[in-house]
Amino acid sequence: MNHSTPGGRILAIAAGIAFTGGALYILLEAVVVKGHVWTMAHALTVLAVFGTIASGHLSGEAIRARHFGAMFGFALLFFVGTGLTVYNSVGRQAEASETGVLSAGDRNAKRADARLAIARNQTMLDVYVVRSFWTIGIWI
């Protein structure tokens, strides 16, 4: 079943757009969600994703044209680009997970500090109340 028109390949096109968008979202989350400044690293990430997709398609075209040297070159670029994208994606997810764990630890430390401060303040209040009653008892 060889469809060369976009109408016959609508599912493949939709899946390609969805997965490319998902990969770019994971790789560019700092810019998209957190509002970080767009840097050259972000531009190179987008270029690497689209270069990987293009080399995969060009590899298929080269094999159909029986250009096996070009096919191996494009296939190599495709696999290296895919590995780089996966590596960056997993690295970003691990970084986000680690940041979440560290921020939970920070919140727990702040809670412990707040509990300690409350305990100190309660002790000072108790001493003040006892002294106040003692002082009132002397005047009475």
C-alpha positions as CSV (number, residue, x, y, z in Angstrom):
1,M,0.0,0.0,0.0
2,N,2.0,3.0,-1.3
3,H,0.3,6.3,-0.7
4,S,2.2,9.3,-2.0
5,T,-0.5,11.9,-1.2
6,P,-1.0,13.5,2.2
7,G,-4.6,12.3,2.3
8,G,-3.5,8.7,2.3
9,R,-0.9,9.3,5.0
10,I,-2.9,11.5,7.4
11,L,-2.4,9.1,10.4
12,A,1.4,9.0,9.8
13,I,1.6,12.8,9.5
14,A,-0.5,13.3,12.6
15,A,1.7,10.8,14.6
16,G,4.8,12.5,13.3
17,I,3.6,15.9,14.4
18,A,2.5,14.6,17.8
19,F,5.7,12.8,18.6
20,T,7.9,15.6,17.3
21,G,5.9,18.1,19.3
22,G,6.2,15.9,22.4
23,A,10.0,15.5,22.0
24,L,10.5,19.2,21.5
25,Y,8.3,20.0,24.5
26,I,10.4,17.8,26.7
27,L,13.7,19.1,25.4
28,L,12.5,22.8,25.5
29,E,10.5,22.7,28.7
30,A,12.7,25.4,30.3
31,V,11.8,27.8,27.6
32,V,8.1,26.8,27.1
33,V,7.0,26.4,30.8
34,K,9.5,28.3,32.9
35,G,10.1,31.2,30.6
36,H,13.9,30.9,30.4
37,V,15.7,32.8,27.7
38,W,16.0,31.1,24.3
39,T,19.7,30.2,23.8
40,M,21.8,28.7,21.1
41,A,21.5,25.3,22.8
42,H,17.8,25.4,22.4
43,A,18.1,26.3,18.7
44,L,20.6,23.5,18.2
45,T,18.2,21.1,19.9
46,V,15.4,22.0,17.4
47,L,17.9,21.7,14.6
48,A,19.0,18.2,15.8
49,V,15.4,16.9,16.0
50,F,14.5,18.1,12.5
51,G,17.9,16.9,11.1
52,T,17.2,13.5,12.6
53,I,13.8,13.3,11.1
54,A,15.1,14.5,7.7
55,S,18.0,12.0,7.7
56,G,15.5,9.2,8.4
57,H,13.4,10.2,5.4
58,L,16.5,10.7,3.2
59,S,17.7,7.2,4.2
60,G,14.5,5.7,2.9
61,E,14.8,7.7,-0.3
62,A,18.4,6.6,-0.8
63,I,17.6,2.9,-0.4
64,R,14.7,3.2,-2.9
65,A,17.2,4.9,-5.4
66,R,19.7,2.1,-4.6
67,H,22.3,4.5,-3.3
68,F,23.6,2.3,-0.5
69,G,26.5,4.5,0.6
70,A,24.1,7.5,1.1
71,M,21.6,5.2,2.8
72,F,24.2,4.0,5.3
73,G,25.3,7.6,5.9
74,F,21.8,8.9,6.4
75,A,20.9,5.9,8.6
76,L,24.0,6.6,10.8
77,L,22.9,10.2,11.2
78,F,19.4,9.0,12.0
79,F,20.5,6.6,14.7
80,V,23.0,9.1,16.2
81,G,20.4,11.9,16.2
82,T,17.8,9.6,17.8
83,G,20.2,8.6,20.5
84,L,21.1,12.2,21.1
85,T,17.4,13.2,21.4
86,V,16.7,10.3,23.8
87,Y,19.8,11.1,25.8
88,N,18.8,14.8,26.1
89,S,15.2,13.9,26.9
90,V,16.1,11.4,29.6
91,G,18.6,13.9,31.0
92,R,16.0,16.6,31.2
93,Q,13.6,14.3,32.9
94,A,16.2,13.2,35.4
95,E,17.2,16.8,36.1
96,A,13.5,17.7,36.7
97,S,13.0,14.7,39.0
98,E,16.2,15.5,40.9
99,T,15.1,19.2,41.3
100,G,11.8,18.0,42.6
101,V,13.4,15.8,45.2
102,L,15.8,18.6,46.2
103,S,13.0,21.1,46.5
104,A,11.0,18.6,48.7
105,G,14.0,18.3,50.9
106,D,14.3,22.1,51.1
107,R,10.6,22.4,52.0
108,N,11.0,19.7,54.7
109,A,14.0,21.6,56.2
110,K,12.0,24.8,56.2
111,R,9.2,23.1,58.0
112,A,11.6,21.7,60.6
113,D,13.0,25.1,61.1
114,A,9.5,26.6,61.5
115,R,8.6,23.9,64.1
116,L,11.7,24.7,66.0
117,A,10.9,28.4,66.0
118,I,7.4,27.7,67.1
119,A,8.7,25.6,70.0
120,R,11.1,28.4,71.0
121,N,8.4,31.0,70.8
122,Q,6.1,28.8,72.9
123,T,8.8,28.4,75.6
124,M,9.3,32.2,75.7
125,L,5.6,32.8,75.9
126,D,5.3,30.3,78.8
127,V,8.1,32.0,80.7
128,Y,6.5,35.4,80.1
129,V,3.1,34.2,81.4
130,V,4.7,32.6,84.5
131,R,6.7,35.8,85.2
132,S,3.6,37.9,84.6
133,F,1.5,35.9,87.1
134,W,4.4,35.9,89.6
135,T,4.6,39.7,89.2
136,I,0.9,40.1,89.6
137,G,1.0,37.9,92.7
138,I,3.6,40.2,94.3
139,W,1.5,43.3,93.7
140,I,-1.6,41.6,95.1
